[in-house]
Amino acid sequence: MRTKLKVDHARSMGNGILFYSKRHEGYIAVSIVDEMGNIKTEWTTIEKYRKEKNKSNKIENAKKILILSFLPFSLIFSLVLDRVIISKGPIWGIRFLFIFFAFIILYMFVMYIVIEKKIEKNIFKFHSAEHMVLNAYSKLKRVPFLEEIKRYSRYSNGCGTNIITLIFIWDIMMFFWTFVSDISVIVFVLYILWKCGKLNFLQIFTTSEPTDKELLVAIAGLSVWLENEKKEKEKF
């Protein structure tokens, strides 16, 4: 059965995928692989899911390390920026500012990759499965079968990774702002690249080829999401 219902928000984890409800605020479809390797699905509230989920201190510690590692760069940046402004003038100081932000964004992105790889080893496979099932669903307007989903790309124009790419390229292009007479040209070029899927290249680092298991988890989760999304709100 075809449907016009659209998945606006989904998130991959180390053991599965969350599909956020659009019609039933606060609800999610959870699809995971348990410790025995079995696929389990659940329709629940975000609040209940967070309470039941065992949160790892490793994730919090990793975030602290990421933030603390940023401090030395901030100190170096302040000293170098001061010298640049004194020797080159404020215009070069602005240029340096954009380059620095581009470097920091890239650094944070690399650190994120390293941390996620160590803490949640399968998250990038589930990330691919998430993209593939949503790309298939967007095209077919129904939940895809296993063999169908394999024909679709593991990259997505709506992936959060593209925001990092967009900001990174924006900072680089803003460095050359003084050489461009009209900034709207920069904005227009970036918009076209985004819409055409040309900003997906960093997703090669945040996704990896999924196995049938991850794809089946994605299909199961989307099925639960769609089944409940069709129901009336008052039943919840």
C-alpha positions in Angstrom: 0.0 0.0 0.0 1.4 3.4 -1.0 1.5 6.3 1.4 2.5 9.9 1.5 3.8 9.8 5.1 7.4 11.1 5.3 10.1 10.3 7.7 11.5 13.6 8.9 13.9 12.4 11.5 15.8 9.1 12.1 19.0 8.4 14.1 21.4 5.5 13.9 23.0 3.9 17.0 25.6 1.3 17.7 22.9 -1.4 17.9 20.0 -0.1 15.8 18.0 2.8 14.5 15.4 5.2 15.9 12.6 6.5 13.7 10.9 9.6 15.1 7.2 10.0 14.7 5.8 13.1 12.9 2.1 12.6 13.7 2.5 11.4 17.3 4.7 13.9 19.1 7.2 12.3 21.5 7.0 8.8 20.0 9.6 6.7 18.3 10.0 3.4 16.6 13.0 1.6 18.0 14.7 -1.2 16.0 17.7 -2.9 17.5 19.9 -6.0 17.6 20.0 -7.5 21.1 23.0 -9.3 22.7 21.8 -12.6 21.2 21.7 -11.2 17.7 17.9 -11.0 17.5 16.1 -8.1 15.9 13.7 -6.4 18.4 11.3 -3.5 17.6 9.3 -1.3 19.9 6.9 1.7 19.6 7.5 3.9 22.6 8.0 7.4 23.9 11.3 9.2 23.7 11.2 9.8 27.5 10.6 6.2 28.3 13.3 5.0 25.9 15.9 7.3 27.5 15.0 6.1 31.0 15.3 2.4 30.0 18.4 2.8 27.9 21.7 2.0 29.8 23.8 5.2 29.3 27.5 4.6 29.2 29.9 7.0 31.0 32.3 6.3 28.1 30.3 8.6 25.8 30.3 11.5 28.4 34.0 11.1 29.0 34.6 11.1 25.3 32.7 14.4 24.9 34.8 15.9 27.7 38.0 14.9 26.0 36.8 16.4 22.7 36.0 19.7 24.5 39.2 19.9 26.5 41.3 19.1 23.4 39.8 22.2 21.8 41.3 24.6 24.5 44.9 24.4 23.3 43.8 25.3 19.8 41.9 28.3 21.2 45.0 29.6 22.9 47.2 29.2 19.8 44.5 30.8 17.7 44.4 33.9 19.9 48.1 34.4 19.8 48.4 33.9 16.0 45.3 36.0 15.3 46.9 38.9 17.3 50.1 38.7 15.3 48.2 38.5 12.0 46.2 41.6 12.7 49.3 43.5 13.8 51.4 42.5 10.8 48.8 42.2 8.0 45.9 44.2 9.1 42.2 43.4 10.1 41.2 42.1 6.7 43.8 39.3 6.9 42.6 38.7 10.5 39.1 38.1 9.3 40.4 35.7 6.6 42.5 33.8 9.2 39.4 33.6 11.4 37.4 31.7 8.7 40.3 29.4 8.0 40.7 28.6 11.7 37.0 27.8 12.0 37.2 25.5 9.0 40.2 23.7 10.6 38.4 23.3 13.9 35.3 21.9 12.2 37.4 19.4 10.4 39.2 18.5 13.6 36.0 18.0 15.5 34.7 15.9 12.7 37.7 13.6 12.7 37.6 13.3 16.5 33.9 12.4 16.3 34.7 9.6 13.8 37.5 8.2 16.1 35.3 8.3 19.2 32.2 6.8 17.6 34.4 4.0 16.0 35.7 3.1 19.5 32.5 3.3 21.5 29.8 2.2 19.0 31.6 0.0 16.4 28.5 -0.7 14.2 27.0 2.8 14.2 28.3 3.6 10.7 26.8 0.4 9.3 23.4 1.3 10.8 23.9 4.9 9.5 24.2 3.4 6.0 21.2 1.2 6.5 19.2 4.2 7.8 20.0 6.1 4.6 19.3 3.2 2.3 15.9 2.4 3.8 14.8 6.0 3.7 16.1 6.5 0.1 14.2 3.4 -0.9 11.0 4.4 1.0 11.2 7.9 -0.6 11.2 6.4 -4.0 8.9 3.4 -3.6 6.5 5.1 -1.1 6.4 1.8 0.9 8.6 -0.3 3.1 11.2 -2.0 0.8 12.2 -5.6 0.7 15.7 -6.7 1.5 16.8 -7.1 -2.2 15.2 -3.8 -3.1 16.9 -1.8 -0.5 20.4 -2.9 -1.7 19.9 -1.0 -4.9 19.8 2.3 -3.1 22.6 4.6 -2.1 24.0 4.7 1.4 24.4 8.5 1.1 21.7 11.0 1.8 21.3 14.7 1.0 19.5 15.1 4.3 22.4 13.7 6.4 23.7 15.7 9.3 27.2 15.2 8.0 26.3 17.5 5.1 25.9 20.4 7.6 29.5 19.9 8.6 30.6 19.8 5.0 28.5 22.9 4.2 30.0 24.9 7.1 33.5 23.8 6.3 33.3 24.8 2.6 31.5 28.0 3.6 34.4 29.0 5.8 36.9 28.2 3.1 35.0 30.2 0.6 34.5 33.1 3.0 38.3 33.3 3.2 38.3 34.3 -0.5 35.3 36.7 0.1 37.3 39.8 -0.6 38.1 38.4 -4.1 34.4 37.9 -4.9 32.3 40.9 -5.8 29.0 39.4 -4.8 28.6 37.1 -1.8 25.2 35.9 -3.1 27.2 33.9 -5.7 28.8 31.9 -2.9 25.5 31.2 -1.3 23.9 30.2 -4.6 26.7 27.8 -5.5 26.6 26.1 -2.1 22.8 25.8 -2.3 23.0 24.1 -5.8 25.8 21.8 -4.6 23.7 20.7 -1.6 20.5 20.1 -3.6 22.4 18.1 -6.2 23.9 15.9 -3.6 27.5 17.1 -4.2 28.1 17.7 -0.5 27.8 14.0 0.4 31.5 13.2 0.1 32.2 13.3 3.8 29.6 10.6 4.4 32.2 8.1 3.2 33.7 8.5 6.7 30.4 8.3 8.6 28.9 5.3 6.8 30.2 1.9 5.9 28.8 -1.0 3.8 26.0 -2.6 5.9 25.3 -6.3 6.1 21.9 -7.9 5.7 21.5 -7.7 9.5 21.6 -3.9 9.6 19.4 -3.7 6.5 16.8 -6.0 8.1 16.9 -3.9 11.3 16.2 -0.8 9.2 13.3 -2.4 7.4 11.8 -3.7 10.7 12.1 -0.3 12.3 10.5 1.5 9.3 7.7 -1.0 9.2 6.8 -0.3 12.9 7.1 3.4 12.3 4.8 3.3 9.3 2.2 1.0 11.0 1.9 3.3 14.0 2.2 6.5 12.0 -1.0 5.5 10.1 -3.0 5.2 13.3 -5.1 8.0 14.7 -3.6 10.2 17.4 -6.3 9.6 20.0 -5.3 5.9 20.2 -2.2 6.9 22.0 
